[in-house]
Amino acid sequence: MMDNTLIPTEWVICKISEIATVNPKKIEADPDVTSGFVPMSHAPTDYAGRLQFDEKPWGEIKKSYTNFQNGDVIFAKVTPCFENGKAAVVEDLPNGIGAGSSEFYVLRADAPYVSEKLIYALIKTHGFATEGAQNMTGAVGLRRVPRKFVEDYAFPLPPLAEQKVIAEKLDKLLAKVDSIKARLDAVPDTLKRFRQSVLAAAVSGKLTKEWRGNSKNISSNYIEWGWTEIPDGWRVEAYCELVESRLGKMLDKSKNTGLPTTYLGNINVRWFEFNLDNVQEILVSESERSELSLQHDDVLICEGGEPGRCAIWKQETNEPIVFQKALHRARVGGKISPTWLVYNLKNDADNLMLSQLFTGTTIKHLTGKALKKYPIRVPSLEEQTEIVRRVEKLFAYADKVEAEVNAAQDRVNKLTQSILAKAFRGELTAKWRELNPEIISGENSAEALLEKIKAEREKLKPKKKARARKKA
């Protein structure tokens, strides 16, 4: 139970079950009435998110699912939806009634004495989420928050008048927070488009148009690659003319012999970088070690998975590292740099032009035969160097903005919890209490309010019928 010293003296601490019914009895309605059905996926995770409804006849849904009505607070009880904060105050239900996944808890506030918005706010606190996750029971992967935990969880109950003020303040403050969060959440997509436009300008020559000092263009015959023109002085050459390329080692334990050797697979290659957290070993002969070992500036290109995804090998290792057959190793000649090859592949993957080389229907592949035909626009090495310098500078700017946005998102997420914590410590309404002592004390106090709730519940209890005495 929460410490009384953490709340204002006019408040009282009780259990959720003392001010709200947990999973109230099912509602009765005409089977033909259209009601709101809520799959768990429709429950929002953000504080001000709106609940979405599917319309279904009440007769189809009343038996198998959790029932609720307008004003109820619902939240997911099963992992990971509980930890993700899937919850809502039910509003705007067709006919005022509805049903949802049985993996929801329903909390119905004791109206008109308790604000459902305050119950919802408590459910969204970090404390409730953390303690609920710690108390989960059941098998791994499908753990649930126990009902007793919910019923016994401490609820700091303010006087009724103060509840309304707190709810209004939370609505206003957290709406502002959500607005800021929405703007921040939109930035990664903007940065993604920015990086794509930088690469498009880079490989088309637009990024260095003024640097080149020659804006004359010549027509191109590569319309299928989206090119209508290329800069004067640039050439178009096929991948096979620019790169020495080959696939890697077949992973066949029954046939492979030799020394255990670390190898890279498709999963280890990301765009522009490698993930080496889960590298494995394969038996490789001495001749294969020599033939398949990676060298500095080798480009590894995914043959499947996300065909074309690639990165430049920059690691310095004492032991040889080879690559599996799902990867192409590209060693550039003297006409292009490894970075220029990677920029072209990323740009053509982004604009979907690379997909015209893919084979397969469900699972796509970029075969060696198809890759040989891949056309690449080739500027001078001097211009390639200048383009790479400019791209890296612009990407560094985007990376800086992204880091700042991530830090701001973290602060905003903490701000929501800070506001909720202040609400339940009475800090949001401290000044208001000073100005309104008469409506939060005596018969208007939280203690008196809790007694009213208990009295109302007693009235609503079904009366026991007196047993008729048997005649002697």
C-alpha positions in Angstrom: 0.0 0.0 0.0 1.2 3.5 -0.8 2.6 5.7 2.0 0.1 8.3 3.2 2.9 10.8 3.6 3.2 10.9 -0.2 -0.2 12.4 -0.7 -2.0 15.6 0.5 -3.7 15.3 3.9 -7.1 15.8 2.3 -6.7 12.7 0.3 -7.0 9.0 1.3 -5.4 5.8 -0.1 -7.6 2.9 -0.9 -7.6 -0.1 -3.2 -8.8 0.0 -6.9 -11.5 -2.5 -6.0 -12.9 0.0 -3.4 -13.6 2.6 -6.0 -14.1 0.6 -9.2 -15.5 -2.8 -10.2 -13.0 -5.0 -11.8 -14.6 -7.0 -14.7 -18.2 -6.2 -14.0 -21.0 -8.6 -14.9 -21.8 -9.0 -18.5 -24.3 -6.6 -20.0 -27.5 -7.8 -21.5 -28.7 -6.4 -24.8 -30.8 -7.4 -27.8 -28.9 -9.9 -29.9 -29.6 -7.9 -33.0 -28.2 -4.7 -31.6 -25.0 -3.6 -33.4 -22.3 -3.0 -30.8 -18.7 -2.1 -30.7 -16.1 -4.9 -30.8 -12.5 -4.1 -29.9 -9.7 -6.4 -30.9 -6.6 -5.9 -28.8 -4.8 -4.4 -31.8 -7.3 -1.6 -31.7 -6.4 -0.4 -28.2 -4.0 2.6 -28.4 -0.7 2.8 -26.6 -0.3 6.6 -26.3 -2.1 8.5 -23.6 -4.7 10.4 -25.7 -5.1 7.6 -28.3 -8.6 6.8 -29.5 -10.1 3.4 -29.3 -11.2 1.9 -32.6 -14.3 -0.3 -33.0 -15.6 -2.9 -35.3 -19.3 -3.2 -35.6 -20.8 -6.6 -34.8 -24.2 -7.9 -33.7 -24.3 -8.3 -29.9 -25.5 -11.8 -30.2 -22.2 -12.8 -31.8 -19.9 -11.3 -29.2 -21.6 -11.3 -25.8 -20.7 -14.8 -24.7 -17.0 -15.1 -25.5 -15.6 -11.8 -24.8 -15.2 -9.1 -22.0 -18.1 -6.7 -22.0 -18.0 -3.0 -21.3 -19.8 0.2 -21.7 -19.1 3.9 -22.2 -17.0 5.3 -19.3 -15.2 2.0 -18.6 -11.4 1.9 -18.5 -10.0 -1.1 -20.3 -6.4 -2.2 -20.5 -4.5 -5.3 -21.7 -3.6 -7.9 -19.1 -1.3 -10.1 -21.3 2.3 -9.6 -22.2 3.6 -7.8 -24.3 0.4 -5.6 -24.8 0.3 -4.8 -21.0 3.9 -3.5 -21.0 3.2 -1.6 -24.2 0.5 0.3 -22.4 -2.5 -0.7 -24.5 -5.4 1.0 -22.6 -8.2 3.4 -23.1 -11.3 5.1 -21.7 -14.3 3.7 -23.6 -16.2 6.5 -25.4 -18.6 6.9 -28.3 -19.7 3.3 -28.3 -22.6 2.5 -30.7 -25.6 2.0 -28.3 -23.3 2.5 -25.4 -22.2 -1.1 -25.0 -19.5 -3.2 -26.5 -17.1 -6.2 -26.1 -13.5 -6.9 -26.7 -10.7 -9.4 -26.3 -10.9 -11.5 -23.1 -7.3 -10.4 -22.5 -8.6 -7.0 -21.4 -9.4 -5.9 -17.8 -12.4 -3.7 -17.4 -12.5 -1.1 -14.6 -15.9 0.5 -14.0 -15.6 3.6 -11.7 -18.1 4.1 -8.9 -20.0 6.9 -10.5 -20.5 9.7 -9.7 -17.9 9.6 -7.0 -14.8 8.6 -8.9 -13.4 10.0 -12.2 -12.7 7.3 -14.8 -10.0 9.6 -16.2 -8.1 9.4 -12.9 -8.3 5.6 -12.9 -7.0 5.6 -16.5 -4.2 7.9 -15.5 -3.2 5.5 -12.7 -3.1 2.6 -15.2 -0.8 4.6 -17.4 1.8 5.3 -14.7 5.2 3.7 -14.8 4.6 2.3 -11.3 1.5 0.4 -12.3 3.2 -1.0 -15.5 6.3 -2.0 -13.7 4.7 -3.7 -10.7 2.1 -5.3 -12.9 4.9 -6.8 -15.1 6.7 -8.0 -12.0 3.6 -9.8 -10.7 2.6 -11.6 -13.9 1.8 -15.3 -13.8 1.6 -18.0 -16.4 3.8 -19.5 -19.1 6.6 -17.6 -20.7 5.3 -15.7 -23.8 1.7 -15.6 -22.5 2.0 -14.1 -19.0 -0.9 -12.2 -17.5 -1.4 -9.6 -14.7 -3.3 -11.3 -11.9 -6.7 -9.9 -11.0 -5.8 -9.7 -7.3 -2.9 -7.4 -8.2 -5.3 -5.1 -10.0 -7.9 -5.2 -7.2 -5.4 -4.5 -4.4 -3.4 -1.8 -6.2 -3.2 1.4 -4.2 -5.3 4.3 -5.5 -4.7 7.8 -4.1 -8.3 9.1 -3.9 -8.7 13.0 -4.0 -11.9 14.8 -3.0 -14.4 14.8 -5.9 -14.0 18.5 -6.7 -10.3 18.0 -6.9 -10.6 14.9 -9.1 -12.3 17.0 -11.8 -9.5 19.7 -11.7 -6.8 17.0 -11.9 -8.5 15.4 -14.9 -8.7 18.7 -16.7 -5.1 19.6 -16.0 -3.9 16.1 -17.2 -6.0 16.5 -20.4 -4.4 19.8 -21.2 -0.8 19.0 -20.2 -0.6 15.6 -21.8 -2.3 16.8 -25.0 0.6 19.2 -25.3 3.1 16.4 -24.6 1.4 14.2 -27.2 1.5 17.0 -29.8 5.2 17.4 -29.2 5.7 13.7 -29.4 3.8 13.4 -32.7 6.0 16.1 -34.2 9.1 14.3 -33.0 7.9 10.9 -34.2 7.5 12.4 -37.7 11.2 13.4 -37.9 12.7 10.0 -38.6 10.6 9.7 -41.8 11.6 13.1 -42.8 15.3 12.3 -42.3 14.9 9.0 -44.2 13.5 11.0 -47.2 16.3 13.5 -46.8 19.0 10.8 -47.0 17.3 9.2 -50.0 17.2 12.6 -51.8 20.9 13.1 -51.0 21.8 9.8 -52.5 19.6 10.4 -55.6 21.3 13.8 -56.1 24.7 12.2 -55.6 24.5 9.3 -58.1 22.8 11.5 -60.7 25.5 14.2 -60.6 23.1 17.0 -59.3 25.0 17.2 -56.0 28.2 18.3 -57.7 26.7 20.1 -60.7 28.3 23.5 -59.8 31.6 21.8 -58.7 31.9 20.1 -62.1 31.8 23.4 -63.8 30.1 21.8 -66.8 26.3 21.6 -66.7 25.9 20.2 -70.2 23.9 17.0 -70.2 23.6 14.2 -72.8 20.6 11.9 -73.3 20.7 8.4 -71.8 19.4 5.2 -73.1 18.6 3.8 -69.7 15.0 4.9 -69.4 14.2 1.6 -67.5 16.5 2.8 -64.7 14.7 6.1 -64.5 17.5 8.0 -66.2 16.6 10.6 -68.8 20.1 12.1 -68.9 23.5 11.9 -67.3 26.2 14.5 -66.8 28.6 15.2 -69.6 31.9 13.4 -69.0 30.2 10.5 -67.0 30.1 7.0 -68.5 27.7 4.1 -68.0 29.3 0.7 -67.4 28.0 -2.6 -66.3 28.8 -4.0 -62.8 30.8 -6.9 -64.4 33.1 -4.3 -66.0 33.8 -2.5 -62.8 33.8 -5.2 -60.2 35.3 -8.6 -59.5 32.4 -10.5 -58.0 31.6 -13.9 -56.6 29.3 -15.7 -54.2 30.5 -17.2 -51.0 30.7 -20.6 -49.3 27.8 -23.1 -49.4 26.7 -24.0 -45.8 26.7 -27.8 -46.0 27.9 -29.6 -42.8 27.9 -33.0 -44.5 30.3 -31.8 -47.2 32.5 -29.1 -45.6 35.9 -30.0 -44.3 38.9 -28.2 -43.0 39.5 -25.6 -40.2 36.7 -23.9 -38.2 36.5 -20.4 -39.7 34.3 -17.4 -38.8 31.9 -16.6 -41.6 29.5 -13.8 -42.4 25.9 -14.5 -43.4 23.1 -12.4 -44.9 21.9 -11.5 -41.4 25.2 -9.9 -40.5 25.0 -7.4 -43.4 23.0 -4.2 -42.8 22.9 -1.1 -44.9 26.4 0.6 -44.6 27.4 -1.5 -41.6 27.8 -5.0 -40.2 26.2 -6.6 -37.2 28.8 -9.0 -35.7 26.8 -10.0 -32.6 26.0 -13.4 -33.9 28.8 -14.6 -36.2 29.2 -18.4 -36.5 31.8 -20.8 -37.8 32.1 -23.2 -40.7 34.7 -25.8 -41.8 36.8 -24.3 -44.6 39.7 -25.8 -46.4 43.0 -23.9 -46.8 42.4 -23.2 -50.4 38.9 -21.9 -49.7 40.3 -19.7 -46.8 42.6 -18.1 -49.3 39.9 -17.7 -51.9 37.0 -16.5 -49.7 38.8 -14.4 -47.0 37.6 -10.8 -46.8 39.9 -7.9 -47.5 39.7 -4.3 -46.5 37.2 -2.4 -48.8 35.4 -5.6 -50.0 31.7 -4.9 -50.5 29.3 -7.6 -49.4 25.9 -7.6 -51.1 22.9 -9.6 -50.1 21.8 -12.1 -52.7 18.5 -12.8 -50.8 16.5 -11.5 -47.8 16.7 -7.9 -48.8 18.5 -8.3 -52.1 21.1 -5.5 -52.7 21.6 -4.6 -49.1 25.3 -4.0 -48.7 28.2 -2.7 -46.6 31.9 -2.2 -47.0 34.2 -4.4 -44.9 36.6 -2.2 -42.9 37.4 -4.6 -40.0 41.0 -5.5 -39.3 41.2 -9.0 -37.9 44.1 -11.4 -37.2 42.0 -14.5 -38.1 40.5 -14.9 -41.6 36.8 -14.3 -42.1 34.9 -15.8 -45.0 31.3 -15.3 -46.3 28.5 -17.6 -47.2 26.8 -18.3 -50.5 23.9 -15.9 -49.8 26.4 -13.0 -50.2 28.2 -11.5 -53.2 31.7 -10.2 -52.5 32.5 -7.3 -54.8 36.1 -6.0 -55.2 36.1 -2.8 -57.2 38.7 -2.1 -59.8 40.3 1.3 -60.5 37.2 3.0 -62.0 35.0 3.3 -59.0 35.4 3.4 -55.2 33.6 0.9 -52.9 31.5 3.7 -51.5 30.3 4.7 -54.9 29.1 1.2 -55.5 27.3 1.1 -52.2 25.6 4.5 -52.8 24.3 3.3 -56.2 22.9 0.1 -54.8 21.2 1.9 -51.9 19.7 4.5 -54.2 18.4 1.9 -56.6 17.0 -0.2 -53.7 15.2 2.9 -52.4 13.6 3.8 -55.7 12.8 0.2 -56.4 14.8 0.2 -59.7 17.0 -2.6 -58.5 14.0 -4.9 -58.2 13.9 -5.3 -62.0 17.0 -7.6 -61.6 15.4 -9.8 -59.0 14.2 -13.3 -59.6 11.6 -15.4 -57.8 8.1 -14.6 -56.8 7.6 -15.0 -53.0 11.3 -15.0 -52.1 13.4 -12.5 -54.1 17.0 -13.1 -55.2 19.7 -11.0 -56.8 21.7 -13.7 -58.7 25.2 -13.3 -60.0 23.9 -13.5 -63.5 21.5 -10.6 -63.0 24.0 -8.5 -61.0 26.4 -8.6 -64.0 23.9 -6.5 -66.0 23.5 -3.8 -63.3 24.4 -0.5 -65.0 26.3 2.1 -63.0 26.9 5.8 -63.8 30.6 6.4 -63.5 32.0 9.9 -62.9 35.8 10.6 -62.6 37.4 9.3 -59.4 38.0 12.9 -58.5 34.3 13.7 -58.7 33.5 10.5 -56.8 35.7 11.6 -54.0 34.0 15.0 -53.9 30.5 13.4 -54.0 31.4 11.0 -51.1 32.7 14.0 -49.1 29.5 15.9 -49.6 27.2 13.0 -48.9 29.1 12.1 -45.7 28.8 15.7 -44.5 25.1 15.8 -45.2 24.6 12.4 -43.6 26.5 13.5 -40.5 24.1 16.4 -40.2 21.2 14.0 -40.5 22.8 11.7 -37.9 23.2 14.7 -35.5 19.6 15.7 -35.9 18.5 12.1 -35.4 20.5 11.8 -32.1 19.0 15.1 -30.9 15.5 13.9 -31.7 16.1 10.6 -30.0 17.2 12.4 -26.9 14.2 14.7 -27.1 11.8 11.7 -27.4 13.4 10.2 -24.3 12.8 13.5 -22.4 9.2 13.7 -23.6 8.5 10.1 -22.6 9.9 10.9 -19.1 7.8 14.1 -19.0 4.5 12.2 -19.4 5.5 10.0 -16.4 6.6 13.0 -14.4 3.3 14.8 -15.0 1.3 11.6 -13.9 3.5 11.2 -10.8 2.9 14.9 -9.8 -0.8 14.4 -10.4 -1.0 11.5 -7.9 1.2 13.3 -5.4 -1.3 16.3 -5.5 1.4 18.6 -6.9 -0.7 19.7 -9.9 -3.4 21.0 -7.7 -1.4 22.3 -4.6 -2.3 26.0 -5.3 -5.9 25.1 -6.1 -6.3 23.3 -2.7 -5.0 26.5 -0.9 -7.7 28.5 -2.6 -10.5 26.0 -2.1 -10.3 24.5 1.4 -14.0 24.4 1.9 -14.8 22.0 -0.9 -12.2 19.4 0.0 -12.8 19.1 3.7 -15.4 17.8 6.1 -18.3 16.2 4.2 -16.4 17.0 0.9 -13.2 15.2 2.0 -11.9 12.1 0.3 -12.4 10.1 3.5 -16.1 11.1 3.5 -16.3 10.3 -0.3 -15.0 6.8 0.3 -17.6 6.3 3.0 -20.3 7.3 0.6 -19.0 4.8 -2.0 -19.1 2.0 0.7 -22.7 3.0 1.7 -23.9 3.1 -2.0 -22.4 -0.4 -2.5 -24.2 -1.7 0.6 -27.5 -0.4 -0.8 -26.9 -2.1 -4.1 -26.2 -5.5 -2.5 -29.0 -8.0 -3.1 -31.0 -8.5 0.1 -31.0 -12.0 1.5 -34.5 -13.5 1.6 -35.6 -14.6 5.0 -36.2 -18.4 5.3 -39.7 -19.4 6.0 -40.1 -21.3 9.2 -41.4 -24.8 9.0 -44.6 -25.6 10.7 -44.4 -27.9 13.6 
